[in-house]
Amino acid sequence: MDAERRRINDVSTPHALDPQPFLYDAGVSSVRSNRELAGLFSANTWPTEYDQVGQATTSSPFVTLNGDMRGKVGNTGFFASVNHTNQEGGFQYLGGMERSSARLNLDQIIGEQITLQFNTFYSQVEEGGFEQDGGAAFFRLSRQPAFVQQGTRDAQGRLYIRSNPLNQGSQNFNPLYYFENEDHGAKSTRFLGSGRAQYTPFDWLEISGDLAYDRASGNQFYQADRGFRSVSASPATASGSRSEGSWDDRSFNTSLNTFLRPQLFQDLATTFSFGYAYAQSDNSSLSGSGSNLAVPGLRTLGATIDNRNSGSSSASRRAQSFRATADFDYLERYILMTSVRHEGSSLFGSEERWATYPRAAVTWIASREPWWPSQDVLSMFKVRGAWGQAGILPSYSAQYETYTIGTGGALNPNTLGNALLKPELMTETEVGFDAELFGRIGLGVTYAQSTSEDQILQVPAPASSGFASQWQNAGTLENKTWEATLEVPLIQRDNLQWSTRLIYDRNRAVITKLDVPPYTMAGGPQGAESMYFVQEGERLGTIYGRSFVRTCNQLPGAFGASCGTPTSDFQMNDEGFIVWTGGMPVTQGYTHNFYQAQLADVDAPWGHRINWGLPIVRRDDGNAPLVSPIGNSSPDYHVGLSSNLTWNKFSVYGLLDGVFGRDVWNEGFHWAQGDFMSGNTDQGGKSVETIKPLGYYWRVGPGTGGHPSGIGGLYDVLGPTDDSVEDASFVRFREMAVSYNIGPLMGSGNWTVGVVGRNLYTFTDYRGYDPEVGRGGGQLGSAALNGIDYFTFPNLRTFTFQLSTSF
């Protein structure tokens, strides 16, 4: 194997040679006969094995320096700080991030009536590397066989580009080669400035004005130099390519507010306010790319000869609002707060520019009543409730018709515009209470119910329009949320304090109304991720996909009657699947060569041929795979437990975080089964009674009898199944911090030394790298809602050593 790797990589060509075929080499791109799929077992171990993740990743330092100063000179107060952070990359040869920032805040009092505030912040960030191909690093890592040494170099000092000479190595190149030979990075700057002026001519009157400016700009580049290698002949790759981009985002907002606090009645405190706000943002970007570099080493787009492309974009948004509030506090225990906002935005459809949102909240501090009993037991009790409305803005392009530009400048319709697009109207009602027991124990409980009407959904457009989709106000979503907190001071002494805090929250979101026909929705930017179904009564985040027969009653008709006993035609195997055995013991597939047997169409469930001992895909009456709910990407509930301990000069803080009942489509694990790179395909160490053939996991084969897709298997298609959609519940030791206050050193300062560990350990049965995972993009647009593990870089375990002082 090593000799073959040297032969195909250590050549003068700008690509690896085609490897010689290995006996029974299989994978996604292979075509194996049914006989091979049912008769071959992946059981032999490699003579030498390496830790693939360990070879590619590295433990790197994270350094941050911070200094700040505050003071007051006469009527002028100031705060200034500087920070420098340097974090190296987590992969070999992949650069990290360096950030420098500074802040200056000023407060000025003029006389007794005028106060001025100025705040500024500036940062500069330089990133030496980023994943150009959207998660390819972990995709390639999950495809490296155990025998591969990713760091092996040829006689010319080059990393092997095709470190895996097996069949699937053509797409699963060496990720370290890319990290070492790609040149990419990004630089960005940001400035924030704000000012506030407040004039108080009377105790009951206050007038203030605010102004803020925010600008972020930067550029990024990517270059594969001339001579860049590939796993197979690719002149375009070898000639090199370069792309560049820059952006400039600016926003400005200002407001004018008036506060009146008249004493209308005795024991009644009142506050009235009126305000106006204006905001605008302008964004622009430029991009360019080209290929075939004239000479290597030139870092300009001018060095490209072919396929030159350029692009630009600009967007401008405007918004303004009018606000009025009225707050009342009677006897410091009956509190009423009301407000109304009238908002306008250019993001709304041209016919729906303005919307009005009211809000009201009440609070009763019952423990302040003169008649309140048991003050020593229930020392504080507060009941609260609120009702209000708010608007959720559509995306910038939602109201416009969009097109893609095709060959020769032809316009291809994409999204149909909607001049009547309104903001989503969210109406929320919240009730709860806060209590304190014995002056020590704090308890808070909140229940909230919100309804989002006129939901902004990207729905299929009428075929007659020529467009694929349109953003419409087409649905209603109802959310119900419970939240609870419990704070308990366990020990309170002069030199020892120990307290703990427990939090709990749970949310349910259900589509209660849909004004368009039900439709499928992607959980990410790829078509294979169309895993959600939008329809009335559906809980948000419900994952749809294929499922396998796991109980006898899932078999159609009379087949269920011949299931469930040691002599039945259908039996449960050791992994919980109902499989066809023809009445033979399910443990004899290998010893008696039963895996080669097949049940013909006319005799099989749903009229679809099946193989002995292999999982059976559930089907509908039309013989198509049944697509049904198999999980939900929203957790059942979340809990957190934190604790603080202080003993003399020692301080210890710890946080446990748990998410339960969340399902994730482990796309990385699912896909890896197609290349036999997932752990479950390894039959080494299994008994002859439980060993499974290749076809148990991967389906490719010419098939017979009109079945071109082979014999089935857990990887039947690249889509969610109830095997690869798995419970991603976890408990994570999120953080632990230990510090010691040294005090003055040589009579100066107040020194503290400490260490902080984050993401220390995760307790989970999830088979991926990290259960706390999701994918951005798609219509949901949130990694928290899109339950897809698409080779996402996991949360890193970090240790930070701290040394600080104040003077």
Secondary structure, 3 states (H helix, E strand, C coil): CHHHHHHHHCCCCCECCCCCCCCCCCCCCCCCCHHHHHHCCCCCCCCCCCCHHHHHECCCCEEEEEEEEEEEECCEEEEEEEEEEEECCCECCCCCEEEEEEEEEEEEEECCCEEEEEEEEEEEEEECCCCCCCCHHHHHHCCCCCCCCCCCECCCCCECCCCCCCHHHHCCCCHHHHHHHEEEEEEEEEEEEEEEEEEEEECCEEEEEEEEEEEEEEEEEEEECCCCCECCCCHHHHCCEEEEEEEEEEEEEEEEEEEECCCCECCEEEEEEEEEEEEEEEEEEEEEEEEEECCCCCCCHHHEEEEEEEEEEEEEEEEEEEEEEEEEEECCCEEEEEEEEEEEECCCCCCCCEEEEEEEEEEEEHHHCCCCCCCCCEEEEEEEEEEEEEEECCCCCCCCCEEEECHHHCEEEEEECCCCCCCEEEEEEEEEEEEEECCCEEEEEEEEEEEEECCEEEEECCHHHCCCEEEEECEEEEEEEEEEEEEEEEEECCCEEEEEEEEEEEEEEEEEEECCCCEEECCCCCHHHCCEEECCCCECCEEEEECECCCHHHCCHHHHHHECCCCCCEEECCCCCEEECCCCCHHHCCCCCHHHCEECHHHCHHHCCEECCCCCECECCCCCECEEEEEECCCCEEEEEEEEEEECCEEEEEEEEEEECCEEECHHHHHHHHCCCCHHHCCCCCCCCCCCCHHHCECCCCCCCCCCCCCCCCECCCCCECCCEEECCEEEEEEEEEEEEEEEECCEEEEEEEEEEEEEEEECCCCCCCCCCCCCCCCCCCCCCCCECCCCCCCCCEEEEEEECCC
